Amino acid sequence: MNGTKLVDEYVGWLREQTKIEIVGDWTAIMTPFLDRHNDFLQIYVKQNGDEYLLTDDGYILQDLAASGCTLDTPKRKSLLKVALNGYGVRCKDGELVATATRSSFPAKKHGLIQAMLAVDDLYYLAQPHVASLLWDDVREWFAQKGISHIAGIKLGGISGYDHKFDFAIPETRERPERLLRTINTPQRNSVLTFVTAWQDVRELRPAGTRAIAVLNDIGQTVRQREVDALAEYDIGSVLWSQREQHVEEFAA
């Protein structure tokens, strides 16, 4: 598999599918990434001297609130902070914002889009059966099973962009390195972002490194096409309800 070619094709697709519109002092950038409504995510950019301000104009948090998911409790504010950590994005007056220089703009734009997707995924908190974030459940389960891991690791890819993985299980004499991402709502968009991250970093990781998606199937059905799409790019899938069957897969 030619990882460089795949990344080049991805960047070409991203360029072709991105639409730009000038709105006064702002530049509106419509990206090909979809929110949970299957609407294209849009960001706004404004130049201030030598810096650029990037914002979602409050769309993500306003939409969550309109859908019954307000992030106004200490626990939920903490989850928002966790979702934004690692992307260089902050929440200001209800907007997800970032600042960039000319040279850092591509990485900051990438980070803001990833942060928007991560926060949009918090919609599941509005569901009454959900008690905590999946990554938190995975972390507690790892602790119970004595599985050594590193939480919240950021890795650079051949594109020059950084990608965040929820967990890394270090390489041992018996097992290869394993990179995990927890996916609360397994849909096309969340699968695509993980595939992109994995294809970008895999050539820079130790030989034999594996990618694994932990899929939340509690109270929802994970479609086979999402599992098949991950497998197409050599990414393993573990349904959270079947985690006990995969202890050996994570163990050192």
GUKOLGU-630156 format. One record per residue: residue in one letter; x, y, z of N, C-alpha, C, CB in turn. Coordinates in steps of 0.02 Angstrom, whole numbers, plus 50000, padded with zeros to 5 digits. Glycine has a CB too. Layout:
N
A, X, Y, Z, X, Y, Z, X, Y, Z, X, Y, Z
...
// end
This chain:
252
M, 50042, 49940, 50000, 50000, 50000, 50000, 50044, 50062, 50000, 49952, 50000, 50061
N, 50032, 50109, 49953, 50070, 50170, 49948, 50036, 50225, 49989, 50078, 50192, 49873
G, 50060, 50234, 50050, 50029, 50283, 50095, 50036, 50354, 50069, 50059, 50279, 50164
T, 50093, 50370, 50039, 50103, 50438, 50012, 50053, 50454, 49958, 50175, 50445, 49985
K, 50040, 50406, 49913, 49992, 50417, 49860, 49922, 50427, 49888, 49992, 50358, 49811
L, 49905, 50387, 49939, 49838, 50394, 49969, 49829, 50463, 50000, 49827, 50340, 50021
V, 49881, 50487, 50035, 49876, 50553, 50066, 49872, 50607, 50012, 49937, 50566, 50112
D, 49910, 50600, 49958, 49907, 50649, 49903, 49837, 50651, 49873, 49958, 50632, 49849
E, 49806, 50592, 49866, 49739, 50589, 49838, 49689, 50621, 49887, 49718, 50516, 49824
Y, 49700, 50610, 49951, 49656, 50641, 50001, 49661, 50717, 49999, 49673, 50616, 50071
V, 49723, 50743, 49996, 49732, 50815, 49993, 49701, 50844, 49930, 49807, 50833, 49996
G, 49707, 50808, 49874, 49676, 50831, 49812, 49600, 50833, 49818, 49695, 50786, 49754
W, 49571, 50781, 49848, 49499, 50781, 49859, 49478, 50839, 49904, 49476, 50715, 49890
L, 49517, 50852, 49957, 49501, 50905, 50003, 49502, 50972, 49968, 49551, 50906, 50062
R, 49551, 50983, 49924, 49557, 51046, 49887, 49498, 51055, 49839, 49623, 51048, 49849
E, 49479, 51001, 49805, 49425, 51005, 49756, 49357, 51017, 49788, 49422, 50941, 49714
Q, 49348, 50990, 49848, 49282, 50993, 49881, 49274, 51054, 49926, 49271, 50931, 49921
T, 49327, 51093, 49936, 49323, 51152, 49979, 49299, 51212, 49939, 49392, 51167, 50011
K, 49249, 51247, 49965, 49219, 51305, 49932, 49234, 51368, 49974, 49142, 51295, 49922
I, 49248, 51423, 49940, 49266, 51485, 49974, 49220, 51542, 49951, 49340, 51503, 49961
E, 49199, 51583, 50000, 49156, 51640, 49985, 49178, 51699, 50029, 49081, 51624, 49997
I, 49183, 51758, 50000, 49201, 51818, 50037, 49138, 51851, 50064, 49241, 51868, 49992
V, 49136, 51862, 50130, 49078, 51894, 50162, 49104, 51953, 50203, 49039, 51843, 50208
G, 49105, 52013, 50173, 49132, 52071, 50206, 49206, 52062, 50221, 49094, 52085, 50271
D, 49225, 52070, 50285, 49295, 52061, 50305, 49312, 51988, 50318, 49309, 52102, 50367
W, 49263, 51945, 50311, 49273, 51874, 50327, 49276, 51832, 50264, 49218, 51849, 50373
T, 49313, 51777, 50268, 49314, 51727, 50216, 49280, 51664, 50243, 49387, 51712, 50191
A, 49225, 51644, 50211, 49189, 51584, 50231, 49218, 51524, 50193, 49112, 51591, 50219
I, 49237, 51473, 50228, 49266, 51412, 50197, 49220, 51354, 50213, 49339, 51399, 50224
M, 49188, 51328, 50160, 49145, 51269, 50169, 49188, 51207, 50155, 49083, 51272, 50121
T, 49192, 51164, 50205, 49234, 51104, 50201, 49192, 51044, 50179, 49269, 51090, 50269
P, 49224, 50991, 50156, 49186, 50931, 50137, 49169, 50886, 50196, 49225, 50891, 50087
F, 49185, 50908, 50258, 49170, 50867, 50316, 49098, 50880, 50340, 49220, 50882, 50374
L, 49065, 50827, 50361, 48994, 50831, 50378, 48983, 50827, 50453, 48956, 50776, 50343
D, 48933, 50866, 50477, 48913, 50858, 50546, 48862, 50801, 50551, 48883, 50925, 50574
R, 48833, 50792, 50608, 48788, 50735, 50617, 48723, 50742, 50578, 48773, 50725, 50691
H, 48709, 50803, 50553, 48650, 50814, 50511, 48666, 50803, 50437, 48623, 50885, 50521
N, 48728, 50784, 50422, 48753, 50778, 50354, 48756, 50846, 50319, 48709, 50730, 50315
D, 48765, 50899, 50357, 48778, 50965, 50329, 48853, 50977, 50328, 48740, 51021, 50370
F, 48877, 51014, 50278, 48948, 51029, 50273, 48969, 51078, 50327, 48965, 51056, 50204
L, 49024, 51063, 50361, 49050, 51109, 50411, 49080, 51170, 50377, 49103, 51074, 50455
Q, 49068, 51228, 50407, 49093, 51291, 50379, 49131, 51329, 50433, 49036, 51333, 50351
I, 49188, 51358, 50415, 49225, 51400, 50460, 49234, 51468, 50429, 49294, 51368, 50477
Y, 49251, 51517, 50471, 49259, 51586, 50449, 49328, 51611, 50470, 49204, 51632, 50478
V, 49360, 51648, 50425, 49428, 51672, 50436, 49430, 51747, 50425, 49479, 51635, 50390
K, 49465, 51782, 50471, 49474, 51854, 50464, 49546, 51872, 50480, 49425, 51893, 50510
Q, 49576, 51914, 50439, 49646, 51933, 50450, 49648, 51994, 50497, 49681, 51949, 50384
N, 49690, 51989, 50548, 49702, 52043, 50595, 49778, 52056, 50597, 49674, 52027, 50666
G, 49800, 52102, 50556, 49873, 52115, 50553, 49908, 52055, 50524, 49901, 52132, 50622
D, 49956, 52028, 50562, 49994, 51970, 50540, 49963, 51904, 50562, 50065, 51974, 50565
E, 49905, 51908, 50596, 49873, 51848, 50620, 49806, 51837, 50586, 49864, 51852, 50696
Y, 49782, 51776, 50591, 49717, 51757, 50564, 49674, 51729, 50620, 49725, 51706, 50506
L, 49612, 51753, 50624, 49564, 51726, 50671, 49519, 51676, 50635, 49522, 51783, 50704
L, 49514, 51616, 50663, 49472, 51564, 50635, 49417, 51549, 50685, 49513, 51500, 50618
T, 49355, 51541, 50662, 49299, 51528, 50707, 49245, 51488, 50672, 49270, 51594, 50733
D, 49206, 51452, 50712, 49147, 51417, 50685, 49085, 51460, 50690, 49136, 51350, 50721
D, 49093, 51522, 50714, 49038, 51571, 50722, 48985, 51544, 50771, 49005, 51586, 50654
G, 49005, 51500, 50816, 48958, 51475, 50867, 48913, 51419, 50843, 48917, 51531, 50890
Y, 48923, 51395, 50782, 48876, 51346, 50754, 48871, 51282, 50796, 48896, 51328, 50684
I, 48928, 51253, 50813, 48928, 51188, 50845, 48892, 51189, 50912, 48999, 51163, 50855
L, 48911, 51235, 50956, 48879, 51237, 51023, 48806, 51258, 51019, 48917, 51285, 51068
Q, 48790, 51303, 50973, 48720, 51323, 50966, 48677, 51265, 50942, 48714, 51382, 50917
D, 48704, 51226, 50896, 48667, 51169, 50870, 48658, 51116, 50923, 48702, 51139, 50808
L, 48711, 51104, 50964, 48704, 51056, 51018, 48650, 51078, 51067, 48771, 51049, 51055
A, 48650, 51143, 51084, 48600, 51168, 51131, 48529, 51161, 51103, 48614, 51242, 51148
A, 48522, 51175, 51038, 48456, 51169, 51006, 48433, 51097, 51004, 48458, 51198, 50935
S, 48481, 51050, 51008, 48464, 50978, 51006, 48457, 50949, 51076, 48518, 50940, 50968
G, 48458, 50992, 51127, 48448, 50969, 51195, 48511, 50950, 51232, 48403, 50912, 51195
C, 48569, 50968, 51205, 48633, 50951, 51237, 48669, 51015, 51254, 48677, 50905, 51191
T, 48657, 51041, 51314, 48692, 51101, 51337, 48753, 51080, 51378, 48645, 51146, 51379
L, 48808, 51115, 51367, 48871, 51098, 51402, 48882, 51148, 51458, 48931, 51097, 51353
D, 48835, 51151, 51505, 48836, 51202, 51556, 48849, 51176, 51627, 48772, 51239, 51556
T, 48858, 51111, 51635, 48875, 51084, 51701, 48950, 51075, 51705, 48838, 51016, 51713
P, 48977, 51072, 51767, 49050, 51062, 51774, 49076, 51001, 51736, 49069, 51056, 51847
K, 49038, 50946, 51740, 49059, 50884, 51705, 49061, 50895, 51630, 49012, 50827, 51723
R, 49009, 50926, 51603, 49006, 50935, 51531, 49056, 50987, 51507, 48934, 50954, 51510
K, 49068, 51038, 51548, 49120, 51086, 51529, 49188, 51052, 51527, 49121, 51145, 51579
S, 49198, 51005, 51573, 49260, 50967, 51574, 49267, 50924, 51511, 49264, 50923, 51636
L, 49211, 50894, 51489, 49212, 50854, 51428, 49226, 50897, 51367, 49146, 50817, 51420
L, 49199, 50958, 51366, 49213, 51004, 51311, 49287, 51020, 51309, 49172, 51068, 51318
K, 49315, 51033, 51368, 49387, 51049, 51371, 49429, 50991, 51346, 49407, 51067, 51442
V, 49409, 50930, 51364, 49445, 50871, 51342, 49441, 50865, 51266, 49417, 50807, 51375
A, 49381, 50878, 51238, 49371, 50872, 51166, 49414, 50923, 51127, 49298, 50882, 51148
L, 49427, 50981, 51158, 49465, 51033, 51124, 49541, 51025, 51133, 49443, 51101, 51148
N, 49560, 50992, 51187, 49632, 50985, 51202, 49668, 50951, 51145, 49642, 50945, 51268
G, 49726, 50977, 51129, 49767, 50947, 51077, 49756, 50975, 51008, 49755, 50874, 51075
Y, 49704, 51016, 51000, 49689, 51044, 50934, 49709, 51118, 50928, 49616, 51036, 50919
G, 49732, 51148, 50983, 49748, 51219, 50981, 49688, 51263, 50973, 49796, 51232, 50925
V, 49630, 51239, 50997, 49566, 51275, 50990, 49540, 51291, 51060, 49514, 51233, 50950
R, 49508, 51348, 51067, 49478, 51366, 51131, 49406, 51388, 51119, 49519, 51423, 51164
C, 49368, 51389, 51173, 49299, 51412, 51171, 49296, 51483, 51197, 49252, 51364, 51212
K, 49269, 51528, 51158, 49263, 51598, 51178, 49194, 51624, 51159, 49319, 51641, 51145
D, 49156, 51645, 51210, 49088, 51672, 51199, 49046, 51626, 51156, 49093, 51741, 51166
G, 49051, 51562, 51168, 49009, 51514, 51131, 49036, 51493, 51063, 48943, 51542, 51123
E, 49093, 51520, 51044, 49122, 51502, 50979, 49185, 51459, 50990, 49139, 51565, 50939
L, 49198, 51415, 50943, 49261, 51379, 50941, 49309, 51419, 50897, 49252, 51305, 50913
V, 49364, 51442, 50926, 49408, 51488, 50891, 49481, 51466, 50896, 49400, 51559, 50920
A, 49520, 51489, 50848, 49592, 51478, 50848, 49624, 51537, 50813, 49610, 51411, 50813
T, 49687, 51550, 50828, 49725, 51602, 50794, 49784, 51571, 50760, 49747, 51658, 50844
A, 49804, 51600, 50704, 49858, 51571, 50664, 49899, 51625, 50631, 49830, 51523, 50611
T, 49961, 51608, 50615, 50002, 51649, 50571, 49994, 51622, 50500, 50078, 51649, 50593
R, 50026, 51655, 50452, 50020, 51630, 50383, 50048, 51559, 50377, 50059, 51678, 50335
S, 50104, 51546, 50411, 50135, 51480, 50405, 50097, 51426, 50443, 50207, 51484, 50431
S, 50065, 51444, 50498, 50030, 51394, 50538, 49956, 51387, 50518, 50035, 51412, 50611
F, 49933, 51426, 50471, 49862, 51425, 50453, 49837, 51356, 50432, 49850, 51474, 50397
P, 49872, 51319, 50388, 49845, 51253, 50369, 49834, 51207, 50429, 49892, 51219, 50320
A, 49884, 51205, 50474, 49877, 51161, 50533, 49821, 51185, 50579, 49944, 51158, 50571
K, 49814, 51250, 50588, 49762, 51277, 50631, 49692, 51265, 50601, 49772, 51352, 50643
K, 49686, 51273, 50536, 49623, 51258, 50502, 49605, 51185, 50512, 49627, 51275, 50426
H, 49654, 51141, 50502, 49644, 51069, 50512, 49623, 51056, 50584, 49708, 51030, 50495
G, 49656, 51088, 50632, 49639, 51078, 50702, 49569, 51101, 50720, 49689, 51114, 50745
L, 49548, 51158, 50693, 49481, 51184, 50707, 49428, 51136, 50680, 49472, 51253, 50677
I, 49438, 51110, 50620, 49389, 51063, 50591, 49385, 51000, 50634, 49409, 51045, 50519
Q, 49443, 50974, 50655, 49443, 50914, 50697, 49409, 50927, 50764, 49515, 50889, 50708
A, 49420, 50987, 50792, 49388, 51005, 50855, 49313, 51010, 50847, 49417, 51071, 50882
M, 49290, 51039, 50792, 49218, 51044, 50779, 49186, 50975, 50775, 49205, 51083, 50713
L, 49219, 50929, 50742, 49193, 50861, 50737, 49191, 50827, 50805, 49236, 50819, 50688
A, 49244, 50839, 50845, 49247, 50808, 50911, 49192, 50834, 50957, 49316, 50820, 50943
V, 49181, 50900, 50955, 49129, 50930, 50998, 49060, 50910, 50973, 49137, 51006, 51000
D, 49051, 50908, 50908, 48987, 50887, 50880, 48969, 50817, 50903, 48988, 50890, 50803
D, 49020, 50776, 50914, 49010, 50707, 50937, 48983, 50704, 51008, 49075, 50668, 50932
L, 48988, 50760, 51045, 48962, 50761, 51114, 48886, 50761, 51116, 48989, 50822, 51150
Y, 48854, 50764, 51058, 48781, 50761, 51055, 48753, 50700, 51092, 48757, 50759, 50982
Y, 48792, 50646, 51090, 48768, 50585, 51123, 48755, 50596, 51198, 48819, 50529, 51114
L, 48782, 50651, 51227, 48770, 50664, 51298, 48697, 50680, 51311, 48814, 50722, 51321
A, 48661, 50700, 51258, 48590, 50715, 51266, 48549, 50652, 51274, 48565, 50756, 51207
Q, 48579, 50595, 51258, 48542, 50532, 51264, 48540, 50510, 51337, 48575, 50477, 51220
P, 48483, 50492, 51363, 48476, 50476, 51434, 48516, 50415, 51457, 48405, 50465, 51451
H, 48533, 50369, 51410, 48568, 50308, 51432, 48643, 50316, 51437, 48552, 50251, 51384
V, 48669, 50374, 51416, 48741, 50384, 51416, 48763, 50415, 51482, 48762, 50428, 51357
A, 48810, 50384, 51516, 48833, 50409, 51580, 48900, 50444, 51575, 48838, 50352, 51630
S, 48942, 50425, 51528, 49008, 50455, 51524, 49035, 50448, 51454, 49056, 50423, 51574
L, 49089, 50482, 51441, 49122, 50481, 51377, 49153, 50412, 51366, 49174, 50536, 51371
L, 49149, 50387, 51305, 49175, 50320, 51290, 49249, 50315, 51308, 49165, 50303, 51218
W, 49289, 50366, 51292, 49360, 50362, 51307, 49372, 50354, 51382, 49397, 50423, 51280
D, 49329, 50385, 51422, 49335, 50379, 51495, 49320, 50307, 51516, 49288, 50428, 51530
D, 49270, 50277, 51485, 49254, 50207, 51500, 49311, 50162, 51480, 49189, 50186, 51464
V, 49341, 50175, 51422, 49397, 50134, 51399, 49456, 50141, 51447, 49418, 50154, 51327
R, 49470, 50202, 51469, 49525, 50213, 51515, 49514, 50175, 51581, 49533, 50289, 51530
E, 49453, 50177, 51606, 49439, 50141, 51668, 49444, 50066, 51658, 49368, 50159, 51694
W, 49422, 50042, 51600, 49426, 49970, 51586, 49499, 49947, 51580, 49388, 49954, 51521
F, 49540, 49989, 51547, 49611, 49973, 51543, 49641, 49967, 51613, 49648, 50026, 51501
A, 49622, 50013, 51657, 49649, 50012, 51725, 49627, 49948, 51761, 49625, 50073, 51764
Q, 49564, 49928, 51751, 49539, 49867, 51783, 49576, 49805, 51759, 49464, 49860, 51770
K, 49593, 49805, 51695, 49626, 49747, 51664, 49702, 49751, 51669, 49605, 49741, 51591
G, 49728, 49805, 51696, 49800, 49812, 51701, 49835, 49820, 51634, 49829, 49753, 51736
I, 49801, 49852, 51587, 49828, 49861, 51519, 49867, 49927, 51517, 49771, 49861, 51465
S, 49931, 49923, 51506, 49973, 49984, 51502, 49955, 50024, 51440, 50048, 49965, 51502
H, 49952, 50090, 51448, 49933, 50132, 51392, 49954, 50204, 51404, 49857, 50129, 51379
I, 49955, 50242, 51351, 49965, 50315, 51354, 49902, 50347, 51328, 50029, 50337, 51313
A, 49873, 50392, 51366, 49810, 50425, 51346, 49824, 50492, 51312, 49764, 50435, 51407
G, 49785, 50506, 51260, 49788, 50571, 51227, 49855, 50587, 51195, 49772, 50624, 51276
I, 49875, 50548, 51146, 49939, 50557, 51114, 49930, 50591, 51046, 49975, 50490, 51105
K, 49974, 50639, 51031, 49972, 50674, 50967, 50032, 50652, 50925, 49972, 50751, 50978
L, 50019, 50633, 50862, 50072, 50608, 50818, 50072, 50647, 50753, 50063, 50533, 50805
G, 50131, 50660, 50727, 50138, 50695, 50663, 50133, 50646, 50605, 50204, 50733, 50660
G, 50106, 50669, 50549, 50100, 50628, 50489, 50145, 50652, 50434, 50028, 50627, 50465
I, 50147, 50615, 50379, 50189, 50634, 50322, 50164, 50697, 50288, 50193, 50577, 50272
S, 50101, 50716, 50301, 50074, 50777, 50272, 50099, 50839, 50310, 49999, 50775, 50273
G, 50128, 50829, 50369, 50148, 50885, 50411, 50096, 50902, 50463, 50163, 50945, 50369
Y, 50037, 50872, 50458, 49984, 50884, 50507, 49992, 50837, 50567, 49916, 50875, 50475
D, 49967, 50860, 50625, 49966, 50819, 50685, 49897, 50785, 50690, 49981, 50860, 50748
H, 49897, 50725, 50719, 49834, 50689, 50729, 49832, 50663, 50800, 49828, 50630, 50678
K, 49774, 50668, 50830, 49765, 50647, 50899, 49735, 50577, 50903, 49721, 50698, 50937
F, 49767, 50535, 50942, 49741, 50468, 50955, 49723, 50464, 51029, 49793, 50412, 50935
D, 49668, 50431, 51044, 49644, 50429, 51114, 49691, 50390, 51159, 49574, 50400, 51117
F, 49719, 50335, 51131, 49763, 50293, 51171, 49817, 50263, 51126, 49724, 50237, 51206
A, 49876, 50253, 51156, 49929, 50216, 51123, 49952, 50162, 51172, 49989, 50262, 51101
I, 49955, 50101, 51148, 49982, 50046, 51188, 50052, 50032, 51161, 49936, 49981, 51184
P, 50103, 50045, 51202, 50172, 50041, 51177, 50191, 49972, 51152, 50220, 50062, 51232
E, 50239, 49972, 51107, 50267, 49910, 51080, 50304, 49872, 51135, 50314, 49924, 51020
T, 50297, 49806, 51135, 50333, 49763, 51182, 50369, 49709, 51142, 50285, 49730, 51235
R, 50404, 49666, 51176, 50440, 49612, 51142, 50392, 49565, 51107, 50483, 49573, 51192
E, 50332, 49557, 51134, 50283, 49510, 51106, 50232, 49543, 51061, 50249, 49474, 51160
R, 50220, 49608, 51071, 50164, 49641, 51036, 50186, 49705, 51001, 50107, 49656, 51085
P, 50155, 49722, 50945, 50171, 49785, 50911, 50138, 49845, 50946, 50150, 49783, 50838
E, 50156, 49904, 50927, 50122, 49964, 50950, 50050, 49963, 50924, 50159, 50029, 50927
R, 50003, 49988, 50966, 49934, 49993, 50946, 49908, 50064, 50959, 49891, 49941, 50983
L, 49877, 50093, 50908, 49849, 50161, 50913, 49774, 50156, 50911, 49875, 50207, 50855
L, 49740, 50185, 50961, 49668, 50178, 50967, 49633, 50245, 50962, 49650, 50144, 51034
R, 49575, 50243, 50933, 49530, 50300, 50936, 49461, 50274, 50954, 49528, 50339, 50867
T, 49430, 50307, 51003, 49361, 50290, 51023, 49313, 50330, 50980, 49349, 50303, 51099
I, 49262, 50297, 50955, 49213, 50330, 50911, 49144, 50322, 50942, 49215, 50300, 50839
N, 49117, 50377, 50967, 49053, 50375, 51002, 48995, 50363, 50955, 49042, 50439, 51040
T, 48996, 50396, 50897, 48943, 50387, 50848, 48974, 50364, 50783, 48903, 50454, 50837
P, 48980, 50299, 50773, 49015, 50272, 50714, 48975, 50285, 50650, 49026, 50197, 50722
Q, 48995, 50336, 50615, 48964, 50355, 50552, 49019, 50370, 50501, 48916, 50417, 50562
R, 48998, 50384, 50440, 49045, 50395, 50386, 49097, 50448, 50404, 49008, 50417, 50323
N, 49075, 50503, 50433, 49120, 50559, 50447, 49174, 50540, 50498, 49081, 50619, 50471
S, 49153, 50509, 50553, 49201, 50491, 50605, 49249, 50437, 50582, 49164, 50468, 50668
V, 49224, 50391, 50540, 49267, 50340, 50511, 49318, 50371, 50464, 49225, 50286, 50474
L, 49296, 50418, 50423, 49340, 50450, 50375, 49397, 50487, 50410, 49302, 50499, 50331
T, 49382, 50522, 50465, 49435, 50559, 50499, 49487, 50512, 50529, 49405, 50603, 50554
F, 49465, 50454, 50554, 49513, 50406, 50581, 49555, 50374, 50526, 49476, 50351, 50621
V, 49522, 50357, 50471, 49559, 50329, 50414, 49613, 50378, 50390, 49511, 50312, 50356
T, 49595, 50441, 50386, 49642, 50492, 50363, 49701, 50498, 50411, 49607, 50560, 50358
A, 49687, 50499, 50476, 49740, 50505, 50526, 49787, 50444, 50521, 49711, 50510, 50596
W, 49759, 50385, 50517, 49799, 50324, 50515, 49843, 50321, 50452, 49754, 50262, 50518
Q, 49814, 50337, 50395, 49853, 50334, 50333, 49909, 50386, 50333, 49808, 50346, 50273
D, 49899, 50441, 50369, 49949, 50494, 50370, 50008, 50477, 50416, 49917, 50560, 50393
V, 49995, 50440, 50470, 50048, 50427, 50519, 50080, 50358, 50513, 50021, 50435, 50588
R, 50048, 50312, 50479, 50069, 50242, 50483, 50140, 50231, 50458, 50022, 50199, 50444
E, 50162, 50267, 50406, 50229, 50256, 50379, 50283, 50282, 50426, 50235, 50290, 50312
L, 50264, 50324, 50474, 50313, 50352, 50521, 50314, 50315, 50587, 50298, 50425, 50533
R, 50272, 50264, 50593, 50270, 50225, 50655, 50312, 50162, 50648, 50196, 50207, 50673
P, 50329, 50129, 50704, 50368, 50068, 50701, 50333, 50015, 50659, 50380, 50041, 50772
A, 50372, 49972, 50627, 50345, 49919, 50585, 50297, 49875, 50626, 50401, 49875, 50555
G, 50240, 49860, 50596, 50192, 49818, 50630, 50140, 49855, 50671, 50227, 49771, 50673
T, 50147, 49921, 50678, 50098, 49960, 50717, 50027, 49947, 50690, 50115, 50035, 50713
R, 49980, 49938, 50737, 49911, 49926, 50718, 49867, 49985, 50739, 49885, 49861, 50751
A, 49814, 49995, 50701, 49763, 50045, 50719, 49699, 50008, 50737, 49751, 50095, 50659
I, 49667, 50031, 50791, 49606, 49999, 50815, 49554, 50052, 50832, 49620, 49953, 50877
A, 49494, 50043, 50807, 49438, 50087, 50824, 49394, 50052, 50875, 49397, 50107, 50760
V, 49381, 50086, 50931, 49334, 50060, 50981, 49268, 50094, 50968, 49360, 50073, 51055
L, 49218, 50055, 50949, 49154, 50082, 50925, 49100, 50075, 50978, 49133, 50046, 50860
N, 49066, 50130, 50992, 49012, 50130, 51041, 48949, 50100, 51011, 48999, 50202, 51067
D, 48930, 50041, 51033, 48868, 50009, 51008, 48816, 50004, 51064, 48884, 49940, 50979
I, 48826, 50043, 51118, 48777, 50043, 51173, 48719, 50089, 51155, 48811, 50065, 51240
G, 48660, 50060, 51148, 48601, 50099, 51131, 48597, 50119, 51058, 48600, 50159, 51173
Q, 48641, 50093, 51017, 48640, 50109, 50946, 48670, 50051, 50907, 48678, 50176, 50931
T, 48655, 50047, 50843, 48680, 49994, 50800, 48739, 50020, 50759, 48625, 49967, 50754
V, 48794, 49983, 50760, 48851, 49999, 50718, 48841, 49963, 50651, 48919, 49979, 50752
R, 48837, 50002, 50598, 48825, 49971, 50533, 48887, 49935, 50507, 48803, 50025, 50482
Q, 48875, 49881, 50472, 48930, 49841, 50445, 48973, 49880, 50396, 48903, 49778, 50412
R, 48942, 49928, 50361, 48981, 49965, 50311, 49035, 50008, 50343, 48935, 50009, 50269
E, 49023, 50032, 50405, 49075, 50069, 50440, 49132, 50023, 50460, 49046, 50104, 50503
V, 49115, 49963, 50484, 49167, 49914, 50502, 49206, 49894, 50440, 49135, 49851, 50535
D, 49172, 49882, 50384, 49206, 49863, 50322, 49251, 49919, 50297, 49154, 49845, 50269
A, 49229, 49982, 50304, 49269, 50038, 50281, 49334, 50042, 50321, 49230, 50104, 50286
L, 49330, 50031, 50385, 49390, 50031, 50427, 49436, 49974, 50407, 49371, 50026, 50501
A, 49408, 49915, 50397, 49448, 49857, 50379, 49483, 49867, 50312, 49404, 49794, 50376
E, 49452, 49904, 50267, 49481, 49917, 50201, 49549, 49951, 50207, 49434, 49959, 50158
Y, 49557, 49990, 50261, 49620, 50026, 50272, 49660, 49995, 50330, 49606, 50100, 50287
D, 49647, 49931, 50342, 49686, 49893, 50391, 49678, 49920, 50462, 49759, 49892, 50371
I, 49617, 49941, 50478, 49601, 49964, 50545, 49554, 49914, 50578, 49569, 50036, 50544
G, 49574, 49888, 50635, 49532, 49841, 50671, 49475, 49875, 50706, 49573, 49802, 50720
S, 49421, 49839, 50718, 49362, 49866, 50752, 49345, 49824, 50813, 49302, 49870, 50704
V, 49330, 49858, 50868, 49309, 49824, 50930, 49244, 49857, 50953, 49364, 49827, 50986
L, 49190, 49818, 50954, 49128, 49844, 50981, 49134, 49847, 51057, 49067, 49799, 50959
W, 49113, 49903, 51086, 49121, 49912, 51158, 49084, 49859, 51198, 49097, 49981, 51178
S, 49027, 49837, 51174, 48989, 49786, 51210, 49024, 49718, 51210, 48919, 49778, 51180
Q, 49073, 49709, 51164, 49108, 49645, 51159, 49181, 49651, 51181, 49105, 49620, 51087
R, 49197, 49702, 51221, 49266, 49716, 51240, 49300, 49658, 51276, 49268, 49777, 51283
E, 49261, 49621, 51316, 49291, 49566, 51354, 49320, 49512, 51308, 49240, 49536, 51401
Q, 49297, 49510, 51247, 49323, 49461, 51199, 49390, 49483, 51168, 49273, 49449, 51144
H, 49411, 49545, 51183, 49469, 49573, 51151, 49524, 49592, 51200, 49450, 49634, 51111
V, 49521, 49566, 51261, 49571, 49583, 51311, 49642, 49567, 51286, 49558, 49546, 51377
E, 49650, 49508, 51257, 49715, 49488, 51232, 49741, 49533, 51177, 49713, 49416, 51208
E, 49695, 49562, 51139, 49714, 49607, 51084, 49748, 49671, 51110, 49652, 49625, 51042
F, 49729, 49691, 51171, 49756, 49752, 51199, 49813, 49739, 51248, 49701, 49790, 51234
A, 49817, 49679, 51274, 49867, 49664, 51325, 49936, 49666, 51297, 49853, 49596, 51356
A, 49986, 49680, 51340, 50056, 49683, 51318, 50083, 49614, 51304, 50099, 49718, 51371
// end
